[in-house]
């Protein structure tokens, strides 16, 4: 095949995109849209071709399935189920692991895996607290179980839906709802057996992150009184020297023996104000020497967290949080929620200074000082997930019954081939809104728009490769490299390449790149394409070696108090076993 300018530009843009994905310079969805924009601006794709990802059947199906999943969660069914899981799991630590993993597998087969993990993390942490188990022994197996469960059905994960629709766009039949369930279950059994046998030996035994956060921060809570002549009098919280020079967290203000509520960055300080602050020991020593200020008392933050009324809560930033990629200052967190963030566990680093300027990311754990009503406001806005003081909501049967019936009908009608999945999911979502199980506003909020934009962006890479002949060129190169091997060995190598790529890139980007290529490769080899696409689908989901490889892996990173090497130590051997197992199992069910 002859190279042309558009082909060169396509490979340059994709290489640039991979660089941005690996460096995590921007959020994944931002990078994906940037790639799409570059294809349009350079003329490789027309605007219609570039934006076609937004009305791609995969994206439309995902949006509808988000709505149906939200209806099930809002009914309280899953939350009520977790109450029984906690009761059973308290018997022994190993039984706790088995029950939590099996429940996660079942839910993830039919509901978005990120949403399942968002529910199972607080459930798992509650089990750990009550049964005396280290969260590090539970959190990673939960994430891996969600990934195994997601491979079992077409709607189990967004990558499955994406692969099926790319195949359909190529003029081939879509995958059935349970077409690949049998091989997925065999691989699942092998994976869970490894988890149950070896997690106790390969996973670290670390204390809960909440205790470590409080201890590592080494901060103090004290009260200071502003005396006549202090420069901070008539200054706002945002501009006063306490904030700008001493880097303190202002937690509360008493004026004339009454607490001012709420306080925000524009609150003005007055003479005689008694200000409750959080400050590290080094700055506290400097503050003691300041004139026109009086320290009223001090004590460690761990003691402070036990004070009545306002207290410290442990929360997690989920994958679809509006906080992800933004700073506390940008969303005006203190003014909106009347609560103070006092520490952030950012990957494996504890941060207590200049928190308002820190760009937050999925999976960050946050300690927030506030009262029950303020924290409930944060949780209800889907900004963060509450990890401490986890309570169960009751079942709303008026919402639960329609949600279950609609979900069952969507799955069965699509599985039987009566209608395609997109039509079934669209009608199901609309019925739930018409029955007021979800309001239109709740339906809009249920859609993970970051995923929608990311999928739309990464699909442009596949479109550009196909239009310029890039996918054919790559498949021919792979054929020349691997063509002398048997189809079984080629499939095994494809699985390995896809697996390694997903541990570096996102699963959606890898699917968009690899699926058209392996279809072309199968045609060049004159073999059945299905084993190849099933291998790509499984390899994109079953990625365990890094926290960045999948959203759920990153979500459990901080609650489990993990390090990056923990994923390689536990996930590396598991990925090796799954690679070998999949290489043997997939051709058994899908012969060449």
CORZISUL-V869469 format. One record per backbone hydrogen bond with DSSP energy under -1.0 kcal/mol. CO is the residue of the C=O (numbers start at 1). NH is the residue of the N-H. E is the energy in kcal/mol with one decimal. If there is no record, write none. Layout:
[[CO | NH | E] [CO | NH | E]]
This chain:
[[4 | 8 | -2.0] [5 | 9 | -2.6] [6 | 10 | -2.5] [7 | 11 | -2.2] [8 | 12 | -2.2] [9 | 13 | -2.7] [10 | 14 | -2.5] [11 | 15 | -2.4] [12 | 16 | -2.4] [13 | 17 | -2.6] [14 | 18 | -2.7] [15 | 19 | -2.1] [16 | 20 | -2.1] [17 | 21 | -2.6] [18 | 22 | -2.6] [19 | 23 | -2.5] [20 | 24 | -1.4] [20 | 25 | -1.1] [27 | 31 | -2.5] [28 | 32 | -2.4] [29 | 33 | -2.2] [30 | 34 | -2.2] [31 | 35 | -2.3] [32 | 36 | -2.0] [33 | 37 | -2.6] [34 | 38 | -2.2] [35 | 39 | -2.0] [36 | 40 | -1.8] [37 | 41 | -3.0] [38 | 42 | -2.3] [39 | 44 | -1.1] [39 | 45 | -1.9] [46 | 50 | -3.0] [47 | 51 | -2.6] [51 | 54 | -1.8] [56 | 60 | -2.2] [57 | 61 | -2.6] [58 | 62 | -2.3] [59 | 63 | -2.3] [60 | 64 | -2.0] [61 | 65 | -2.5] [62 | 66 | -2.2] [63 | 67 | -1.4] [64 | 68 | -1.9] [65 | 69 | -2.6] [66 | 70 | -2.2] [67 | 71 | -1.8] [68 | 72 | -1.5] [69 | 73 | -2.2] [70 | 74 | -2.9] [73 | 76 | -1.5] [75 | 396 | -3.2] [76 | 80 | -2.4] [77 | 81 | -2.0] [78 | 82 | -1.7] [81 | 85 | -1.7] [82 | 86 | -2.5] [83 | 87 | -1.6] [84 | 88 | -2.2] [85 | 89 | -2.8] [88 | 91 | -1.4] [92 | 96 | -2.2] [93 | 97 | -1.9] [94 | 98 | -2.2] [95 | 99 | -2.7] [96 | 100 | -2.4] [97 | 101 | -2.2] [98 | 102 | -2.5] [99 | 103 | -2.4] [100 | 104 | -2.0] [101 | 105 | -2.5] [102 | 106 | -2.3] [103 | 107 | -2.4] [104 | 108 | -2.4] [105 | 109 | -1.1] [107 | 110 | -1.4] [107 | 111 | -2.0] [112 | 116 | -1.9] [113 | 117 | -2.5] [114 | 118 | -1.9] [115 | 119 | -1.1] [116 | 120 | -2.6] [117 | 121 | -2.3] [119 | 123 | -1.2] [120 | 124 | -3.2] [121 | 125 | -2.6] [122 | 126 | -2.1] [123 | 127 | -2.2] [124 | 128 | -2.3] [125 | 129 | -2.3] [126 | 130 | -2.4] [127 | 131 | -2.5] [128 | 132 | -1.0] [128 | 133 | -1.9] [134 | 137 | -2.1] [135 | 138 | -1.6] [135 | 139 | -2.7] [138 | 142 | -1.7] [139 | 143 | -1.8] [140 | 144 | -2.5] [141 | 145 | -2.2] [142 | 146 | -2.0] [143 | 147 | -1.8] [144 | 148 | -2.2] [145 | 149 | -2.7] [146 | 150 | -2.0] [149 | 152 | -1.5] [153 | 156 | -1.1] [157 | 161 | -1.3] [158 | 162 | -2.3] [159 | 163 | -2.6] [160 | 164 | -2.3] [161 | 165 | -2.1] [162 | 166 | -2.1] [163 | 167 | -2.4] [164 | 168 | -1.9] [165 | 169 | -2.2] [166 | 170 | -1.1] [167 | 172 | -1.8] [168 | 171 | -1.9] [177 | 154 | -1.9] [178 | 181 | -1.2] [180 | 184 | -1.6] [181 | 185 | -2.6] [182 | 186 | -1.8] [183 | 187 | -2.3] [184 | 188 | -2.5] [185 | 189 | -2.5] [186 | 190 | -1.9] [187 | 191 | -2.6] [188 | 192 | -3.1] [189 | 193 | -2.1] [190 | 194 | -1.8] [191 | 195 | -2.2] [192 | 196 | -3.0] [193 | 197 | -1.9] [194 | 198 | -2.7] [195 | 199 | -1.9] [198 | 202 | -2.6] [199 | 203 | -1.9] [208 | 212 | -1.6] [209 | 213 | -3.1] [210 | 214 | -2.2] [211 | 215 | -2.3] [212 | 216 | -3.3] [213 | 217 | -1.9] [219 | 301 | -1.3] [220 | 279 | -2.6] [221 | 299 | -2.2] [222 | 277 | -3.0] [223 | 296 | -4.2] [224 | 275 | -3.2] [225 | 294 | -1.9] [226 | 272 | -2.9] [227 | 230 | -2.1] [230 | 233 | -1.5] [232 | 235 | -2.1] [235 | 269 | -2.9] [236 | 240 | -1.9] [240 | 244 | -2.6] [241 | 245 | -2.2] [241 | 246 | -2.1] [242 | 248 | -2.1] [249 | 278 | -2.2] [252 | 276 | -2.7] [253 | 260 | -3.1] [254 | 274 | -2.6] [255 | 258 | -1.3] [258 | 255 | -3.2] [264 | 267 | -1.7] [265 | 238 | -2.4] [267 | 237 | -1.5] [269 | 234 | -3.2] [270 | 273 | -1.9] [273 | 226 | -2.0] [274 | 254 | -2.9] [275 | 224 | -2.4] [276 | 251 | -3.0] [276 | 252 | -1.3] [277 | 222 | -2.2] [278 | 249 | -2.4] [279 | 220 | -2.8] [280 | 284 | -2.2] [281 | 285 | -1.9] [282 | 286 | -1.2] [283 | 287 | -2.6] [284 | 288 | -1.8] [287 | 290 | -1.4] [292 | 227 | -2.0] [294 | 225 | -2.9] [297 | 223 | -1.5] [299 | 221 | -2.8] [300 | 304 | -1.9] [301 | 305 | -2.1] [303 | 306 | -1.7] [304 | 307 | -1.9] [311 | 370 | -2.5] [313 | 368 | -2.5] [314 | 387 | -2.8] [314 | 388 | -1.6] [315 | 366 | -2.9] [316 | 385 | -3.2] [317 | 363 | -3.1] [318 | 321 | -1.3] [321 | 324 | -1.1] [323 | 326 | -2.6] [326 | 360 | -2.8] [327 | 331 | -1.3] [328 | 333 | -2.3] [332 | 336 | -2.4] [333 | 337 | -2.6] [334 | 338 | -1.9] [340 | 369 | -3.8] [343 | 367 | -2.8] [344 | 351 | -3.0] [345 | 365 | -1.8] [346 | 349 | -1.4] [349 | 346 | -2.9] [351 | 344 | -2.4] [355 | 358 | -1.3] [356 | 329 | -1.8] [360 | 325 | -3.3] [361 | 364 | -1.9] [364 | 317 | -2.4] [365 | 345 | -3.3] [366 | 315 | -2.7] [367 | 342 | -2.6] [367 | 343 | -1.1] [368 | 313 | -2.9] [369 | 340 | -2.4] [370 | 311 | -3.0] [371 | 375 | -2.2] [372 | 376 | -2.3] [373 | 377 | -1.7] [374 | 378 | -1.8] [375 | 379 | -2.4] [376 | 380 | -2.7] [377 | 381 | -1.4] [378 | 383 | -1.8] [379 | 382 | -1.9] [385 | 316 | -2.3] [395 | 397 | -1.0] [396 | 399 | -1.5] [396 | 400 | -2.9] [397 | 401 | -2.0] [399 | 403 | -1.9] [400 | 404 | -2.5] [401 | 405 | -2.4] [402 | 406 | -2.7] [403 | 407 | -2.3] [404 | 408 | -2.5] [405 | 409 | -2.4] [406 | 410 | -2.5] [407 | 411 | -2.2] [408 | 412 | -2.6] [409 | 413 | -2.5] [410 | 414 | -1.7] [411 | 415 | -2.4] [412 | 416 | -2.4] [413 | 418 | -1.7] [413 | 419 | -1.0] [420 | 424 | -2.3] [421 | 425 | -3.0] [422 | 426 | -2.6] [423 | 427 | -2.5] [424 | 428 | -2.4] [425 | 429 | -2.5] [426 | 430 | -2.2] [427 | 431 | -2.6] [428 | 432 | -1.9] [429 | 433 | -1.5] [430 | 434 | -2.5] [431 | 435 | -2.2] [432 | 437 | -1.9] [432 | 438 | -1.4] [433 | 436 | -1.3] [439 | 443 | -2.4] [440 | 444 | -2.3] [441 | 445 | -2.3] [442 | 446 | -1.5] [447 | 449 | -1.5] [448 | 452 | -1.8] [449 | 453 | -2.7] [450 | 454 | -2.2] [451 | 455 | -3.0] [452 | 456 | -2.2] [453 | 457 | -2.1] [454 | 458 | -2.8] [455 | 459 | -2.1] [458 | 461 | -1.0] [458 | 462 | -1.1] [459 | 463 | -2.3] [460 | 464 | -2.5] [461 | 465 | -2.2] [462 | 466 | -2.2] [463 | 467 | -2.6] [464 | 468 | -2.2] [465 | 470 | -1.7] [465 | 471 | -1.3] [469 | 473 | -2.2] [470 | 474 | -2.7] [471 | 475 | -2.5] [472 | 476 | -2.3] [473 | 477 | -2.1] [474 | 478 | -2.7] [475 | 479 | -2.5] [476 | 480 | -2.5] [477 | 481 | -1.8] [478 | 482 | -3.6] [479 | 483 | -2.9] [482 | 485 | -2.3] [486 | 490 | -2.4] [487 | 491 | -2.8] [488 | 492 | -2.0] [489 | 493 | -2.4] [490 | 494 | -2.5] [491 | 495 | -2.6] [492 | 496 | -2.1] [493 | 497 | -2.8] [494 | 498 | -2.7] [495 | 499 | -2.6] [496 | 500 | -2.6] [497 | 501 | -2.3] [498 | 502 | -2.4] [499 | 503 | -1.5] [501 | 504 | -1.0] [501 | 505 | -3.9] [506 | 510 | -2.0] [507 | 511 | -2.4] [508 | 512 | -2.4] [509 | 513 | -1.7] [510 | 514 | -3.2] [511 | 515 | -2.3] [514 | 518 | -2.8] [515 | 519 | -1.7] [516 | 520 | -2.0] [517 | 521 | -2.3] [518 | 522 | -2.6] [519 | 523 | -1.9] [520 | 524 | -2.1] [521 | 525 | -2.0] [522 | 527 | -2.4] [529 | 533 | -2.0] [530 | 534 | -2.6] [531 | 535 | -2.0] [532 | 536 | -2.0] [533 | 537 | -2.6] [534 | 538 | -2.8] [535 | 539 | -2.6] [536 | 540 | -2.1] [537 | 541 | -1.1] [538 | 542 | -3.0] [541 | 543 | -1.7] [550 | 554 | -1.5] [551 | 555 | -2.0] [552 | 556 | -1.5] [556 | 560 | -2.0] [557 | 562 | -2.4] [558 | 561 | -1.6] [563 | 566 | -1.2] [564 | 568 | -1.1] [565 | 569 | -2.4] [566 | 570 | -2.2] [567 | 571 | -2.5] [568 | 572 | -1.1] [570 | 574 | -1.1] [571 | 575 | -2.8] [572 | 576 | -2.0] [573 | 577 | -2.2] [574 | 578 | -2.6] [575 | 579 | -2.3] [576 | 580 | -2.0] [577 | 581 | -2.7] [578 | 582 | -3.1] [579 | 583 | -1.9] [580 | 584 | -1.1] [581 | 585 | -2.8] [582 | 586 | -2.2] [585 | 589 | -1.5] [586 | 590 | -2.6] [592 | 528 | -1.2]]
